[in-house]
Amino acid sequence: MSRKIKVLIFANGESKLTPLDMEEILPVDKVICADGGTQTALRLGILPHIIVGDLDSLGEEMGKELSKQEIEWKIYPKEKDETDLELAVKEALKFNPQIIYFAGLLGGRIDHTLANLFFLERLKELNIEPIIIDKNLKIYVMKGNEEKILWGNIGDLLSLIPISEVVEGILLEGLKYPLNNEPLYRNLTRGISNEFAEYKAKIKIQSGTLLVIHLY
């Protein structure tokens, strides 16, 4: 089996990650920062390979300091049709990754957060696994006929939020509230705040698109 190519993207949102949190996913093949996400990467001791965006959030002083490093710069005008995050993902796709980790994708403006979460569905359509990471938090996307195994501690929270109108044929095992080939609907809150009853949780869906949020 060939090794999976992994890319880490730092978006310009809030993040409580610490260097210890990053040990679980590092090393990765490429680190790409969307503009101000560079500040989060540097705070964690990670030097980006590529910086993308209009650089309006980076700061002149930091820009000068980073210009001394071997970093590839992809600079765009402030008035553009795509967000800095979309531009960072475009760069990531050039490396044909199987997994893209996202840090700094949450917090800040609610419109940005929602748009970013919905944008991840596009990556699933390209057979890429998007994973959002933050302090004591991971978010996954499931789409179509898919099965996922998650590991956690007993008592960890797991919330399932449909992106599509309905997610059909959900099977849950290893959780406090199991489901057996049942649906979840976008306009209902039944999938919120389930709990790990075992160290291993199994999630299987038959159709639809589902956000899986693991809080630990």
Buried (B, 14 or more C-beta within 10 A) or exposed (E): EEEEBBBBBBBBBEBEBEEEBBEEBEEBBBBBBBBBBBBBBBEBEBEBBBBBBBBEBBBEEBEEEBEEEEBEEBEBEEEEEEBBBBBBBEBBBEBEBEBBBBBBBBBBEEEBBEEBBEBBBEBBEEEBBBBBBBEEBBBBBBBEEBEBEBEBEEEBBBBBBBBBEEBBBBBBBBBBEBBEEEBBBBEEEEBEEBBBBBEEBBBBBBBBBBBBBBBB
